[in-house]
Amino acid sequence: MDTMKSPSFASRVLFVSPLTLIVFLIIPVAVILSFRLHLGIPFLNFNLLLANNICFALLAIVRLLWYLGRSGKEIRYGEGGRPSSAYATELPLPEARSVLARGGFVFGADGTYGEKRDRGYLGTVLLYVGLSVVLATGSWNNLRQFAGVVLDGVGPATPLSKPEAYRSLTRGPLAPKMESLPQLRVLSQILPDSTYLRGGTEIALIPAEGKPASTVLLPPTPYVYQNYDIYMTKIVFTPEVIIKTKAGALIFDGFVQLDPLVQKRGVFSFYGPFAGDQAVGGVYYAPDKNLMMMVVTRNNQKVVGDLVFQADQEVTAGDYVLSVAKLGQWSEIHIVHHRNKALLWLGGIIAVLGLAVRLALRPQRVWLDEGEQGCRVASVGRDAKTLLAA
């Protein structure tokens, strides 16, 4: 018979404990919270997340190999993990062991620990197969990651092969070279309306070699170019807002990004906040009317002024003179390298299936100790207690 001693603390941490898995979830959760709450914590960056995920993948693979190595043994779990509670039976230890053995339990050499082969063990194996596929695929995707955001308007072509063309750019250590990317030219823009709720952008892609291609990007549908998804998220406006006092003192001068509102406020469908050293506020915009409403707060006093871009040079609101020097109209376009989503889905399904099997079919394990009368029994699962009670 197989004999398997209780694993050491280090072995339990590496191969068995679910708490070890939870540790590797801390960094991803912290990164998501930092992004959502705009905390900007310096050390919570892409490289730390990538290192965490690679280590997590290696742990899942090591555990998978460990469980596969034990799958053919009669004693799979070992004596570790004994429950603290126990109950008494009038049966002497040898007789209790004999009853359990007839019910399918296999005991180690000392005859005090036994377990029954259970189909739930397959669930554990499937769980780690799925986790290994998901984490290994995710880590490879992150190593190859390329995700860039371009703000572009109607005009000259933008070379996507140049890092400086991107408003933000994330590249993994093994990301494909940028030289293969084409130039992107915005031909026309469709403002949001009842038909195109998030607007649209007609673009042309001009490769270094080969024929140009043109398409209309309508959120959220991507256009597939080689190994990249190119898609538009929204139309944005960037007015240069200038606020002065009536005496001519400059209060604010800067560009404000106006994003689409989820729900219109009156005639206004775009809004963007601004904050300066002397004043804060926001700008509402109705593109179809070229109308802006500026809200300015200074020294706990708020004023509101309406301005029609190009028709009004400046307007006076309270003690302030408001004007817009220029107005940019841009499409926010994302360029993302393809990820192996099919493998991620497959691994996720296998992991969920394995977890369901493991939760539905608990291990059947038993520990026997000599008692003053009969023996004391500690068990995991119901089979041991049912057999001894019968």
LUMTIKE-846274 format. One record per residue: x, y, z of N, C-alpha, C in turn. Coordinates in steps of 0.2 Angstrom, whole numbers, plus 5000, padded with zeros to 4 digits. Example, Ala and Ser with C-alpha at 12.3 -4.5 7.8 and 13.67 -1.06 7.14 Angstrom:
<nodes>
NODE  npx  npy  npz capx capy capz  cpx  cpy  cpz
NODE 5066 4972 5039 5062 4978 5039 5066 4984 5039
NODE 5064 4989 5035 5068 4995 5036 5064 5000 5039
</nodes>
This chain:
<nodes>
NODE  npx  npy  npz capx capy capz  cpx  cpy  cpz
NODE 5004 4994 5000 5000 5000 5000 5004 5006 5000
NODE 5002 5012 4997 5005 5018 4997 5005 5021 5004
NODE 5011 5024 5006 5011 5028 5012 5013 5035 5010
NODE 5009 5040 5013 5011 5047 5011 5010 5051 5017
NODE 5016 5053 5020 5016 5057 5026 5013 5064 5025
NODE 5011 5067 5030 5009 5074 5030 5014 5079 5027
NODE 5011 5083 5022 5016 5087 5018 5018 5093 5023
NODE 5024 5095 5022 5027 5101 5026 5023 5107 5024
NODE 5025 5112 5029 5021 5119 5028 5023 5122 5021
NODE 5029 5121 5019 5031 5124 5012 5027 5121 5007
NODE 5027 5114 5007 5023 5110 5002 5016 5112 5002
NODE 5013 5113 5008 5006 5114 5008 5005 5121 5005
NODE 5009 5126 5006 5008 5133 5003 5009 5133 4996
NODE 5014 5129 4993 5015 5128 4986 5010 5124 4982
NODE 5008 5119 4985 5004 5114 4981 4997 5114 4983
NODE 4995 5115 4989 4988 5114 4991 4984 5120 4993
NODE 4987 5125 4997 4983 5130 5000 4980 5135 4995
NODE 4973 5136 4995 4970 5141 4991 4972 5148 4992
NODE 4974 5149 4998 4976 5156 5000 4982 5158 4996
NODE 4986 5154 4993 4992 5155 4989 4989 5158 4982
NODE 4984 5155 4980 4981 5158 4974 4978 5165 4975
NODE 4975 5166 4981 4972 5173 4982 4977 5178 4982
NODE 4983 5176 4985 4989 5181 4985 4990 5184 4978
NODE 4990 5180 4973 4991 5182 4966 4985 5186 4963
NODE 4980 5187 4967 4974 5191 4964 4974 5198 4967
NODE 4979 5199 4972 4979 5206 4975 4982 5211 4970
NODE 4987 5210 4967 4990 5215 4962 4985 5216 4956
NODE 4982 5212 4953 4977 5213 4948 4971 5218 4950
NODE 4968 5216 4956 4963 5220 4959 4965 5227 4961
NODE 4971 5227 4964 4974 5234 4965 4975 5238 4959
NODE 4977 5235 4954 4978 5239 4947 4971 5241 4945
NODE 4966 5237 4945 4960 5239 4943 4957 5245 4947
NODE 4957 5244 4953 4955 5249 4958 4959 5256 4957
NODE 4965 5255 4956 4969 5261 4955 4967 5265 4948
NODE 4966 5261 4943 4964 5264 4937 4957 5267 4937
NODE 4952 5263 4940 4945 5266 4941 4945 5272 4945
NODE 4948 5272 4951 4948 5277 4955 4953 5283 4954
NODE 4957 5282 4948 4962 5287 4946 4967 5289 4952
NODE 4969 5284 4955 4974 5285 4960 4981 5286 4958
NODE 4983 5283 4952 4989 5284 4949 4995 5282 4954
NODE 4994 5276 4957 5000 5273 4961 5006 5271 4957
NODE 5012 5274 4958 5017 5273 4953 5019 5265 4952
NODE 5020 5261 4957 5022 5255 4957 5017 5250 4954
NODE 5011 5252 4954 5006 5247 4951 5005 5249 4943
NODE 5010 5246 4940 5011 5247 4933 5010 5240 4929
NODE 5011 5241 4922 5010 5235 4918 5015 5230 4919
NODE 5022 5232 4920 5027 5227 4921 5026 5223 4928
NODE 5023 5226 4933 5022 5222 4939 5016 5218 4938
NODE 5011 5220 4934 5005 5215 4933 5008 5209 4929
NODE 5012 5211 4924 5014 5205 4919 5019 5200 4923
NODE 5023 5203 4928 5027 5198 4932 5022 5194 4937
NODE 5017 5197 4939 5013 5194 4944 5009 5188 4940
NODE 5007 5190 4934 5003 5185 4930 5007 5179 4928
NODE 5014 5180 4926 5018 5175 4924 5020 5170 4930
NODE 5021 5173 4936 5022 5169 4942 5016 5165 4944
NODE 5010 5168 4943 5003 5164 4944 5003 5158 4939
NODE 5004 5160 4933 5004 5154 4928 5009 5149 4930
NODE 5015 5150 4932 5020 5145 4934 5017 5141 4940
NODE 5014 5144 4944 5011 5141 4950 5006 5136 4948
NODE 5001 5138 4944 4996 5134 4941 4999 5128 4938
NODE 5004 5129 4934 5007 5123 4930 5010 5118 4935
NODE 5014 5121 4940 5017 5117 4945 5012 5113 4949
NODE 5006 5116 4951 5001 5112 4954 4998 5107 4950
NODE 4997 5108 4943 4994 5104 4939 4998 5097 4938
NODE 5005 5098 4938 5010 5093 4937 5010 5089 4944
NODE 5009 5092 4949 5009 5089 4956 5003 5085 4957
NODE 4997 5087 4955 4991 5083 4955 4991 5077 4950
NODE 4993 5079 4944 4994 5073 4939 4998 5068 4942
NODE 5004 5069 4945 5009 5064 4948 5005 5060 4953
NODE 5000 5063 4957 4997 5059 4962 4991 5055 4959
NODE 4989 5056 4953 4982 5054 4951 4982 5046 4951
NODE 4988 5043 4950 4988 5036 4949 4989 5032 4956
NODE 4990 5036 4961 4992 5033 4968 4985 5031 4972
NODE 4986 5026 4976 4980 5025 4980 4979 5030 4986
NODE 4984 5032 4988 4984 5038 4993 4986 5044 4990
NODE 4981 5049 4988 4982 5055 4984 4984 5061 4988
NODE 4980 5062 4994 4980 5068 4997 4985 5068 5003
NODE 4987 5062 5006 4991 5062 5012 4987 5064 5018
NODE 4991 5063 5024 4988 5064 5030 4987 5071 5032
NODE 4989 5076 5028 4988 5083 5030 4981 5085 5029
NODE 4980 5091 5033 4973 5094 5032 4968 5090 5036
NODE 4970 5087 5042 4965 5084 5046 4961 5089 5050
NODE 4954 5088 5050 4949 5092 5053 4950 5092 5061
NODE 4949 5097 5064 4950 5098 5071 4945 5094 5075
NODE 4939 5093 5073 4933 5090 5076 4934 5082 5075
NODE 4932 5078 5080 4931 5071 5079 4925 5068 5083
NODE 4923 5062 5081 4918 5059 5085 4920 5052 5087
NODE 4916 5049 5092 4918 5042 5094 4914 5037 5091
NODE 4916 5031 5091 4913 5025 5089 4914 5019 5093
NODE 4910 5015 5095 4911 5009 5099 4915 5004 5096
NODE 4916 5004 5089 4920 4999 5086 4928 5000 5088
NODE 4931 4995 5089 4938 4995 5090 4941 4997 5083
NODE 4947 5000 5084 4951 5003 5078 4951 4998 5072
NODE 4954 4992 5073 4954 4987 5068 4948 4985 5065
NODE 4942 4985 5069 4936 4983 5066 4933 4989 5062
NODE 4934 4995 5064 4932 5001 5061 4936 5002 5054
NODE 4942 5000 5054 4946 5000 5048 4944 4995 5043
NODE 4942 4989 5046 4939 4984 5041 4933 4986 5038
NODE 4928 4989 5042 4922 4991 5039 4923 4996 5034
NODE 4928 5001 5035 4929 5006 5030 4932 5003 5024
NODE 4937 4998 5025 4940 4995 5019 4935 4992 5014
NODE 4930 4988 5018 4925 4985 5013 4921 4990 5010
NODE 4921 4996 5012 4917 5002 5009 4921 5005 5004
NODE 4927 5003 5002 4931 5006 4997 4937 5011 4999
NODE 4938 5011 5006 4943 5015 5008 4950 5011 5008
NODE 4955 5015 5006 4962 5012 5006 4966 5015 5012
NODE 4970 5012 5016 4973 5014 5021 4981 5014 5020
NODE 4984 5018 5023 4992 5018 5023 4995 5013 5027
NODE 5001 5013 5028 5005 5007 5031 5003 5007 5038
NODE 5002 5013 5042 5001 5012 5049 4994 5011 5050
NODE 4989 5011 5045 4982 5009 5046 4978 5014 5050
NODE 4980 5020 5051 4976 5025 5054 4974 5031 5050
NODE 4976 5031 5044 4974 5036 5039 4972 5033 5032
NODE 4966 5034 5030 4964 5031 5024 4960 5036 5019
NODE 4959 5035 5013 4955 5039 5009 4952 5034 5003
NODE 4947 5037 5000 4943 5033 4995 4944 5037 4988
NODE 4945 5033 4983 4946 5036 4977 4939 5040 4975
NODE 4940 5046 4973 4934 5050 4971 4935 5054 4965
NODE 4929 5054 4961 4929 5058 4955 4930 5065 4955
NODE 4930 5068 4961 4931 5075 4962 4938 5077 4961
NODE 4943 5072 4962 4950 5073 4961 4951 5075 4953
NODE 4947 5072 4949 4947 5074 4942 4945 5082 4941
NODE 4941 5084 4945 4939 5091 4945 4945 5096 4947
NODE 4949 5094 4952 4954 5097 4954 4959 5098 4948
NODE 4960 5092 4945 4965 5092 4939 4962 5097 4934
NODE 4956 5096 4932 4953 5100 4927 4953 5108 4929
NODE 4952 5109 4935 4953 5116 4937 4960 5119 4936
NODE 4965 5115 4937 4972 5118 4936 4974 5117 4929
NODE 4971 5113 4925 4972 5113 4918 4969 5119 4915
NODE 4963 5121 4917 4960 5127 4915 4964 5134 4917
NODE 4966 5134 4923 4970 5140 4925 4976 5140 4922
NODE 4979 5134 4920 4986 5135 4917 4985 5137 4910
NODE 4980 5135 4906 4978 5138 4900 4977 5145 4900
NODE 4972 5147 4904 4970 5154 4905 4976 5159 4906
NODE 4980 5157 4912 4986 5161 4914 4992 5161 4909
NODE 4993 5155 4906 4999 5155 4901 4997 5159 4895
NODE 4991 5158 4893 4989 5162 4887 4988 5169 4888
NODE 4986 5171 4894 4985 5178 4896 4992 5181 4897
NODE 4997 5178 4899 5004 5180 4900 5007 5181 4893
NODE 5006 5176 4889 5009 5177 4882 5006 5183 4878
NODE 4999 5184 4879 4996 5190 4876 4999 5196 4879
NODE 5000 5196 4885 5003 5202 4888 5010 5204 4886
NODE 5014 5198 4885 5021 5199 4882 5020 5202 4875
NODE 5015 5200 4871 5015 5202 4865 5010 5208 4864
NODE 5008 5211 4869 5003 5216 4869 5005 5223 4866
NODE 5000 5225 4862 5001 5232 4858 4994 5235 4859
NODE 4994 5240 4862 4987 5244 4863 4989 5251 4863
NODE 4987 5255 4857 4988 5262 4857 4981 5266 4856
NODE 4981 5272 4858 4976 5276 4857 4978 5283 4853
NODE 4974 5284 4847 4976 5290 4843 4970 5295 4843
NODE 4971 5301 4844 4966 5306 4843 4968 5310 4837
NODE 4963 5309 4832 4965 5311 4825 4959 5315 4822
NODE 4960 5320 4818 4955 5323 4815 4956 5323 4807
NODE 4951 5326 4804 4952 5326 4796 4958 5330 4795
NODE 4962 5328 4790 4968 5331 4788 4973 5326 4786
NODE 4980 5328 4787 4985 5324 4784 4985 5317 4788
NODE 4988 5312 4784 4989 5305 4787 4993 5305 4793
NODE 4992 5301 4798 4996 5300 4804 4999 5293 4804
NODE 5006 5293 4804 5010 5287 4804 5009 5283 4810
NODE 5006 5277 4810 5005 5273 4816 5011 5269 4818
NODE 5016 5270 4814 5023 5266 4815 5027 5271 4820
NODE 5025 5277 4821 5029 5281 4826 5025 5282 4833
NODE 5029 5280 4838 5026 5281 4845 5024 5287 4847
NODE 5027 5293 4844 5024 5299 4846 5017 5301 4843
NODE 5015 5297 4838 5008 5298 4836 5003 5296 4840
NODE 5004 5293 4846 4999 5290 4850 4998 5294 4856
NODE 4992 5295 4858 4991 5298 4865 4993 5294 4871
NODE 4992 5288 4870 4994 5283 4875 4996 5276 4871
NODE 5001 5273 4874 5004 5267 4870 5006 5262 4875
NODE 5004 5256 4875 5006 5251 4879 5009 5245 4875
NODE 5015 5243 4876 5019 5238 4872 5022 5233 4877
NODE 5021 5226 4876 5024 5221 4879 5031 5220 4877
NODE 5035 5216 4881 5042 5215 4879 5043 5212 4872
NODE 5038 5208 4870 5038 5204 4864 5033 5207 4859
NODE 5031 5213 4860 5026 5216 4855 5029 5216 4848
NODE 5025 5215 4843 5027 5216 4836 5030 5222 4834
NODE 5035 5223 4830 5038 5229 4828 5033 5233 4824
NODE 5033 5240 4825 5029 5245 4823 5029 5247 4816
NODE 5035 5245 4813 5036 5246 4806 5031 5244 4801
NODE 5027 5238 4803 5022 5236 4798 5016 5239 4798
NODE 5015 5244 4803 5009 5248 4804 5008 5253 4798
NODE 5002 5254 4796 5001 5259 4790 5001 5266 4793
NODE 5000 5271 4788 4997 5277 4790 4990 5277 4790
NODE 4987 5282 4795 4980 5282 4795 4978 5289 4794
NODE 4973 5290 4789 4970 5296 4788 4963 5297 4789
NODE 4961 5302 4792 4953 5303 4794 4951 5306 4788
NODE 4946 5303 4784 4943 5307 4778 4937 5311 4780
NODE 4933 5308 4785 4927 5312 4787 4924 5309 4794
NODE 4920 5313 4797 4918 5311 4804 4910 5312 4804
NODE 4907 5307 4808 4900 5307 4808 4898 5309 4816
NODE 4895 5315 4817 4893 5317 4823 4888 5312 4826
NODE 4888 5311 4833 4882 5307 4836 4875 5310 4834
NODE 4871 5305 4832 4864 5307 4831 4860 5301 4833
NODE 4853 5301 4831 4849 5296 4833 4850 5290 4829
NODE 4854 5290 4823 4856 5284 4820 4862 5281 4822
NODE 4867 5286 4823 4874 5284 4825 4875 5287 4832
NODE 4873 5283 4837 4873 5286 4844 4880 5288 4846
NODE 4885 5285 4844 4892 5287 4846 4896 5290 4841
NODE 4893 5291 4835 4896 5294 4829 4900 5289 4825
NODE 4904 5291 4821 4908 5287 4816 4913 5291 4813
NODE 4918 5287 4810 4924 5290 4807 4925 5286 4801
NODE 4926 5289 4795 4928 5286 4789 4936 5287 4789
NODE 4939 5282 4788 4947 5282 4788 4950 5278 4782
NODE 4956 5280 4780 4960 5277 4775 4966 5274 4778
NODE 4968 5268 4777 4974 5265 4779 4979 5264 4773
NODE 4985 5267 4774 4989 5268 4768 4996 5264 4770
NODE 4997 5258 4768 5003 5254 4770 5009 5257 4766
NODE 5015 5255 4768 5021 5256 4764 5021 5253 4758
NODE 5018 5247 4757 5018 5243 4751 5011 5240 4751
NODE 5008 5240 4745 5001 5237 4744 4996 5243 4743
NODE 4990 5241 4742 4985 5246 4740 4982 5249 4747
NODE 4980 5255 4747 4976 5258 4753 4970 5255 4754
NODE 4967 5255 4760 4960 5252 4761 4957 5258 4765
NODE 4950 5258 4764 4946 5263 4767 4940 5259 4770
NODE 4938 5262 4776 4932 5259 4779 4929 5265 4784
NODE 4923 5263 4786 4919 5268 4791 4919 5264 4798
NODE 4922 5267 4803 4922 5264 4809 4916 5267 4813
NODE 4912 5262 4815 4906 5263 4819 4907 5259 4826
NODE 4907 5263 4831 4908 5259 4838 4902 5254 4839
NODE 4903 5248 4842 4910 5246 4844 4913 5241 4839
NODE 4911 5241 4833 4913 5236 4828 4920 5237 4826
NODE 4925 5233 4827 4932 5234 4825 4933 5232 4817
NODE 4938 5236 4814 4940 5234 4808 4947 5230 4808
NODE 4947 5224 4805 4953 5220 4806 4958 5222 4800
NODE 4964 5223 4803 4969 5225 4798 4975 5221 4800
NODE 4977 5216 4796 4982 5211 4797 4981 5208 4804
NODE 4985 5208 4809 4984 5206 4816 4982 5211 4821
NODE 4979 5216 4818 4976 5221 4823 4969 5223 4822
NODE 4966 5225 4828 4959 5227 4828 4959 5235 4828
NODE 4956 5238 4824 4956 5246 4824 4949 5248 4825
NODE 4947 5251 4830 4941 5253 4831 4940 5260 4834
NODE 4935 5263 4834 4933 5270 4836 4929 5270 4842
NODE 4930 5274 4847 4926 5274 4854 4922 5280 4854
NODE 4924 5286 4852 4920 5292 4852 4923 5297 4848
NODE 4919 5302 4847 4921 5309 4845 4922 5314 4851
NODE 4927 5317 4851 4929 5322 4856 4930 5329 4853
NODE 4929 5334 4857 4930 5341 4855 4935 5344 4860
NODE 4940 5348 4858 4945 5351 4862 4945 5359 4861
NODE 4940 5363 4864 4941 5370 4864 4946 5373 4868
NODE 4950 5378 4866 4954 5382 4870 4950 5387 4873
NODE 4949 5387 4880 4945 5391 4884 4949 5396 4887
NODE 4947 5403 4886 4951 5408 4889 4946 5412 4894
NODE 4948 5413 4900 4944 5417 4905 4948 5422 4908
NODE 4945 5428 4907 4949 5434 4910 4944 5438 4914
NODE 4946 5442 4919 4942 5447 4922 4941 5453 4918
NODE 4936 5457 4920 4934 5463 4916 4940 5468 4916
NODE 4944 5467 4921 4950 5472 4921 4956 5469 4916
NODE 4955 5463 4914 4960 5460 4909 4965 5455 4912
NODE 4964 5453 4919 4968 5448 4922 4966 5441 4919
NODE 4971 5437 4917 4970 5431 4915 4969 5426 4921
NODE 4963 5422 4920 4961 5418 4925 4962 5410 4923
NODE 4961 5409 4917 4962 5402 4914 4963 5402 4907
NODE 4968 5398 4904 4969 5398 4897 4971 5391 4896
NODE 4967 5386 4893 4969 5380 4892 4964 5376 4888
NODE 4966 5370 4885 4962 5366 4881 4958 5361 4886
NODE 4951 5361 4884 4947 5356 4888 4944 5351 4884
NODE 4945 5345 4886 4942 5339 4882 4935 5338 4884
NODE 4931 5338 4878 4923 5337 4879 4922 5330 4877
NODE 4919 5326 4881 4917 5319 4879 4909 5319 4879
NODE 4907 5314 4875 4900 5313 4874 4896 5312 4881
NODE 4891 5315 4882 4887 5314 4888 4883 5308 4887
NODE 4882 5304 4893 4878 5298 4892 4871 5300 4891
NODE 4868 5305 4894 4862 5308 4893 4862 5315 4891
NODE 4859 5318 4886 4859 5325 4885 4857 5329 4890
NODE 4860 5335 4891 4857 5340 4896 4854 5346 4892
NODE 4848 5346 4891 4845 5350 4887 4847 5349 4880
NODE 4850 5354 4876 4852 5354 4870 4860 5351 4869
NODE 4863 5351 4875 4870 5350 4875 4871 5342 4876
NODE 4876 5340 4871 4877 5332 4871 4885 5331 4873
NODE 4889 5336 4874 4896 5335 4876 4897 5339 4882
NODE 4902 5337 4886 4904 5340 4892 4911 5338 4894
NODE 4915 5343 4897 4921 5342 4900 4923 5347 4905
NODE 4926 5344 4911 4928 5349 4916 4935 5352 4915
NODE 4936 5357 4919 4943 5360 4919 4944 5363 4926
NODE 4951 5363 4927 4953 5366 4934 4960 5369 4933
NODE 4960 5376 4935 4966 5380 4935 4967 5382 4942
NODE 4973 5386 4942 4975 5388 4949 4970 5393 4952
NODE 4966 5397 4948 4962 5402 4951 4955 5400 4950
NODE 4953 5396 4945 4946 5394 4944 4945 5387 4942
NODE 4939 5384 4943 4937 5378 4941 4930 5378 4937
NODE 4928 5373 4933 4922 5374 4930 4921 5368 4925
NODE 4917 5369 4920 4915 5365 4915 4912 5368 4909
NODE 4913 5364 4903 4910 5367 4897 4905 5362 4894
NODE 4899 5364 4892 4894 5360 4889 4894 5363 4882
NODE 4893 5358 4877 4893 5360 4870 4888 5356 4866
NODE 4885 5360 4861 4880 5357 4857 4882 5358 4850
NODE 4885 5353 4847 4888 5354 4840 4884 5356 4835
NODE 4877 5354 4835 4873 5356 4829 4871 5363 4830
NODE 4872 5366 4835 4871 5374 4836 4877 5378 4837
NODE 4883 5374 4838 4889 5377 4839 4889 5381 4846
NODE 4885 5379 4850 4883 5383 4856 4887 5380 4862
NODE 4890 5384 4866 4894 5382 4872 4891 5385 4878
NODE 4890 5382 4884 4889 5385 4890 4894 5383 4895
NODE 4897 5389 4897 4903 5389 4902 4901 5390 4909
NODE 4903 5386 4913 4902 5386 4920 4908 5388 4924
NODE 4909 5393 4927 4915 5395 4930 4914 5396 4938
NODE 4918 5393 4942 4918 5394 4949 4924 5397 4952
NODE 4924 5402 4955 4930 5406 4958 4928 5409 4965
NODE 4932 5407 4970 4930 5410 4977 4923 5409 4979
NODE 4921 5402 4978 4914 5400 4980 4909 5404 4976
NODE 4910 5407 4971 4905 5410 4967 4905 5408 4960
NODE 4899 5406 4958 4898 5403 4951 4894 5407 4946
NODE 4897 5407 4940 4894 5411 4935 4893 5407 4929
NODE 4888 5408 4925 4887 5404 4919 4886 5409 4913
NODE 4889 5407 4907 4889 5411 4901 4888 5407 4895
NODE 4884 5409 4890 4883 5405 4884 4887 5409 4878
NODE 4890 5405 4874 4894 5407 4868 4893 5403 4862
NODE 4892 5406 4857 4892 5403 4850 4898 5403 4847
NODE 4902 5398 4846 4908 5398 4843 4909 5401 4836
NODE 4913 5405 4835 4915 5409 4829 4910 5415 4828
NODE 4904 5414 4830 4899 5420 4830 4901 5425 4835
NODE 4902 5423 4841 4904 5427 4847 4912 5427 4848
NODE 4914 5433 4848 4922 5434 4849 4923 5432 4856
NODE 4919 5435 4861 4919 5434 4868 4912 5436 4871
NODE 4911 5434 4877 4905 5436 4880 4907 5437 4888
NODE 4902 5441 4891 4903 5443 4898 4898 5440 4902
NODE 4901 5437 4907 4897 5433 4912 4899 5435 4919
NODE 4895 5439 4923 4897 5442 4929 4903 5446 4929
NODE 4908 5444 4932 4914 5448 4932 4919 5446 4927
NODE 4917 5441 4923 4922 5438 4919 4921 5439 4911
NODE 4926 5438 4907 4925 5439 4900 4927 5432 4897
NODE 4923 5428 4894 4924 5421 4891 4925 5421 4884
NODE 4930 5417 4881 4931 5417 4874 4934 5410 4873
NODE 4933 5408 4866 4936 5402 4864 4940 5403 4858
NODE 4947 5402 4859 4952 5404 4853 4951 5399 4848
NODE 4950 5393 4849 4950 5388 4843 4946 5381 4846
NODE 4944 5377 4841 4940 5371 4843 4943 5365 4839
NODE 4945 5360 4842 4947 5354 4838 4942 5349 4838
NODE 4941 5345 4833 4936 5340 4833 4940 5333 4831
NODE 4940 5328 4836 4944 5322 4835 4940 5316 4836
NODE 4943 5311 4833 4940 5304 4834 4945 5300 4838
NODE 4943 5297 4843 4947 5293 4847 4947 5286 4844
NODE 4953 5284 4842 4954 5278 4838 4959 5273 4842
NODE 4957 5267 4843 4962 5262 4846 4964 5257 4841
NODE 4971 5255 4842 4974 5250 4838 4977 5245 4843
NODE 4974 5239 4842 4975 5234 4847 4977 5227 4843
NODE 4983 5224 4845 4985 5218 4842 4981 5212 4845
NODE 4979 5208 4840 4975 5202 4842 4977 5198 4848
NODE 4973 5196 4852 4974 5192 4858 4971 5185 4857
NODE 4974 5180 4860 4971 5173 4859 4965 5172 4863
NODE 4959 5175 4861 4953 5175 4865 4950 5168 4866
NODE 4951 5164 4860 4948 5157 4860 4951 5153 4866
NODE 4957 5153 4866 4961 5149 4871 4959 5151 4878
NODE 4958 5158 4879 4956 5161 4886 4949 5158 4887
NODE 4944 5158 4883 4937 5155 4884 4938 5148 4885
NODE 4941 5144 4882 4942 5137 4883 4945 5135 4889
NODE 4950 5139 4891 4953 5138 4898 4948 5140 4904
NODE 4945 5145 4903 4940 5147 4908 4934 5142 4909
NODE 4932 5140 4903 4926 5135 4903 4929 5128 4907
NODE 4935 5126 4905 4938 5120 4909 4938 5121 4916
NODE 4941 5127 4918 4942 5129 4925 4936 5129 4929
NODE 4930 5132 4926 4924 5132 4929 4921 5125 4930
NODE 4921 5121 4925 4919 5114 4925 4923 5110 4930
NODE 4929 5111 4931 4933 5108 4936 4931 5110 4943
NODE 4930 5116 4944 4928 5119 4950 4921 5116 4952
NODE 4917 5116 4948 4910 5113 4949 4910 5106 4951
NODE 4914 5102 4948 4915 5095 4949 4918 5094 4956
NODE 4923 5098 4958 4927 5098 4964 4922 5100 4970
NODE 4918 5105 4969 4913 5107 4974 4907 5102 4975
NODE 4905 5099 4970 4900 5094 4970 4902 5087 4973
NODE 4908 5085 4972 4911 5079 4974 4917 5080 4979
NODE 4915 5080 4985 4920 5081 4991 4925 5075 4991
NODE 4931 5076 4993 4936 5071 4995 4933 5066 5001
NODE 4934 5060 5001 4932 5055 5006 4938 5053 5010
NODE 4940 5056 5016 4946 5054 5019 4944 5053 5027
NODE 4948 5049 5030 4947 5047 5037 4953 5046 5041
NODE 4953 5048 5047 4958 5047 5052 4956 5044 5058
NODE 4959 5038 5060 4957 5034 5066 4962 5035 5071
NODE 4960 5035 5078 4964 5035 5084 4961 5030 5089
NODE 4965 5027 5092 4963 5023 5098 4960 5027 5103
NODE 4954 5024 5106 4950 5027 5111 4950 5023 5117
NODE 4947 5025 5123 4947 5021 5129 4942 5015 5127
NODE 4936 5017 5124 4932 5012 5122 4930 5013 5114
NODE 4932 5008 5110 4932 5009 5103 4937 5014 5100
NODE 4935 5018 5096 4940 5023 5093 4937 5029 5091
NODE 4941 5034 5090 4939 5041 5088 4940 5042 5081
NODE 4936 5045 5077 4936 5046 5070 4936 5053 5068
NODE 4940 5056 5064 4940 5062 5061 4939 5061 5053
NODE 4935 5064 5050 4933 5063 5043 4932 5069 5039
NODE 4933 5068 5032 4931 5073 5027 4927 5070 5022
NODE 4921 5072 5021 4916 5069 5017 4911 5065 5021
NODE 4906 5062 5019 4901 5059 5022 4902 5051 5023
NODE 4905 5048 5018 4905 5041 5017 4908 5037 5023
NODE 4913 5040 5026 4916 5036 5032 4911 5036 5038
NODE 4908 5042 5039 4903 5042 5045 4897 5037 5043
NODE 4894 5037 5037 4889 5033 5035 4890 5026 5036
NODE 4896 5024 5034 4898 5017 5034 4899 5014 5041
NODE 4902 5018 5046 4903 5017 5053 4896 5017 5056
NODE 4892 5021 5055 4885 5021 5058 4881 5015 5056
NODE 4882 5013 5050 4878 5007 5048 4880 5001 5051
</nodes>
